[in-house]
Amino acid sequence: MLDKVMTLNVAPGAFIEKGACEDSQHLVSSLDIVPKLAIQDKSKANVTELEGQSWTMEDHSFASPIYKEELEKRLKEIRSKYESFD
């Protein structure tokens, strides 16, 4: 069943290793401390670290402006890949 699961994780507190499901992508802010506290080895996961300019509490929220452009890009890719399922 997990071979059909795709995840797009924003500001995660834990990481899903490559191969655990069809696709799992993680977006983290370079300024967010929570992903840095994760027990899992993030080198085993598909992680994109986005550079922030100045830390705010929003950096641990998917609503943070730091994720906006990358989220739009990834969601567009996912929609185009699965548009035949509409």
N, C-alpha and C positions, 0 to 999 in steps of 0.2 A: 504494500500500500504506500509506503514512504517514497517509492520510486516515482510517484506521481505528484509529490508535494514540492511546491516552490515557496520560499520565504524571502521576504525583503525586510531585514531587521534594521531598525534605526535606533541608535544609541543603546545597543544591547547591554545587558548585564551578564550575558552568557553568549557563547558562540556555538554554532552548529558546524561540526566538521564537514569538510568536503566529502561527498559520497554517502552521507547519512540520509540524504533525500535527493530528489532530482536536481534541485538547485537551491542554494541558500546564500544570499548576499547580505553582507553587513556593512552599514554605513556608520562611521563613528567620527565624532569631532575630535580634532587634536587637543581640544581644550576640555573635553569631558572626562572627568576622573573615573566615572563608573565603569566603562569598558576596560580601563587599566586595572581595575580591581578583580576582574573575572579570573576564576580559577583555571579555566581551560586555556590551552595554548592557542592563541589567535593565529599563529602561523599555519595551523592546520585548517583554517577557515578562509573563506573568500571575503576579505576585509578591504574596504576602501576607506582610507583615513582622509578626511577633508580638513583643510587648514582653516582655523578660525583666526580672527583678528584680535578679539578681546572677549574674555569669558563672561558669559551671563548664565543665569539659571536655565535659560531656554536651551542651552547647548545639550541638555539631556532630554529634550523633547523633540518628537518628530516634527513639531510645528516650528522649530527653530529655523530662521532664515538660512543658516549654513547648509541645510539639507535640501532646500527648495529646488534648486536647479538639478541636482543629482537625482532626487526623487522623481521629478517630472521626466527626466531622461530614461530612468529605469522602468517606470510605469509604462511609458510609451513603448519600450522594447517588449515588455511582457504582453501588452495588449496586442501588438502586431504579431507576436508569436502565436497567440491563442485567439485571434479574432474570429476564426472559423467556428469557435465554440459559442458565439453569441446567439 
